[in-house]
Amino acid sequence: MNDIELYLKTKQAQLDEYEGKLKELKSSLSPTDAQANAELDKQIKAVDSKIKDGKLKLEALSKASKEELDAHKKAIDESFQAIYTHLAMS
């Protein structure tokens, strides 16, 4: 396994973990507190959007040329940091 394959595998595992946390967040919606649900729903949508963005960036990296690898890795790291931050705020 080369460095890029290892990086992709590691980031995919991290993304899977984030998706699990998002499912937990979705399950925490209260059937009786509409106001809290509205705020939580906004956070869920933001995290979901960031996860989709992360998936797209991983896919782009898998197709990138050697010259593009560093730029893609930087974009992925920034995207994953945004996911982590949004989940931490939820």
RORODO-422012 format. One line per 8 residues: number of its first residue (from 1); their letters; for each residue x, y, z of C-alpha. Coordinates in pm, whole numbers, plus 50000, padded with zeros to 5 digits. Layout:
N
NUM> A> X/Y/Z ~ ...
END
This chain:
90
1> MNDIELYL> 50000/50000/50000 ~ 50147/50334/49899 ~ 50127/50658/50098 ~ 49823/50791/49913 ~ 49628/50468/49955 ~ 49710/50468/50328 ~ 49610/50834/50356 ~ 49281/50768/50176
9> KTKQAQLD> 49207/50465/50393 ~ 49281/50662/50711 ~ 49067/50956/50604 ~ 48782/50726/50498 ~ 48788/50567/50844 ~ 48778/50913/50999 ~ 48488/51008/50772 ~ 48303/50692/50875
17> EYEGKLKE> 48351/50792/51239 ~ 48214/51139/51167 ~ 47910/50985/50996 ~ 47849/50773/51306 ~ 47860/51083/51525 ~ 47619/51256/51287 ~ 47375/50966/51325 ~ 47402/51000/51703
25> LKSSLSPT> 47332/51370/51670 ~ 47026/51302/51454 ~ 46895/51055/51711 ~ 46920/51320/51982 ~ 46642/51530/51831 ~ 46372/51583/52089 ~ 46012/51503/51997 ~ 45891/51778/52232
33> DAQANAEL> 46135/52069/52197 ~ 46081/52229/51857 ~ 46309/52526/51928 ~ 46603/52307/52028 ~ 46535/52083/51730 ~ 46548/52378/51492 ~ 46897/52474/51610 ~ 47014/52114/51615
41> DKQIKAVD> 46874/52059/51267 ~ 47078/52354/51137 ~ 47391/52201/51289 ~ 47307/51858/51145 ~ 47264/52006/50797 ~ 47596/52190/50827 ~ 47781/51874/50933 ~ 47610/51669/50664
49> SKIKDGKL> 47716/51923/50402 ~ 48076/51917/50528 ~ 48081/51536/50520 ~ 47959/51536/50160 ~ 48230/51788/50075 ~ 48488/51565/50243 ~ 48374/51265/50038 ~ 48406/51465/49716
57> KLEALSKA> 48755/51577/49812 ~ 48862/51221/49890 ~ 48731/51112/49552 ~ 48919/51396/49382 ~ 49240/51296/49558 ~ 49208/50938/49438 ~ 49204/51071/49079 ~ 49467/51342/49123
65> SKEELDAH> 49803/51356/48952 ~ 50123/51352/49158 ~ 50157/51726/49111 ~ 49813/51787/49261 ~ 49846/51562/49568 ~ 49966/51821/49819 ~ 49693/52069/49730 ~ 49427/51798/49758
73> KKAIDESF> 49562/51674/50091 ~ 49557/52028/50228 ~ 49196/52075/50114 ~ 49096/51743/50271 ~ 49264/51827/50600 ~ 49087/52164/50610 ~ 48754/52001/50526 ~ 48795/51739/50798
81> QAIYTHLA> 48891/52005/51050 ~ 48567/52188/50964 ~ 48367/51867/51017 ~ 48536/51810/51352 ~ 48469/52168/51459 ~ 48101/52153/51360 ~ 48055/51823/51544 ~ 48227/51960/51853
89> MS> 47993/52259/51856 ~ 47686/52036/51836
END
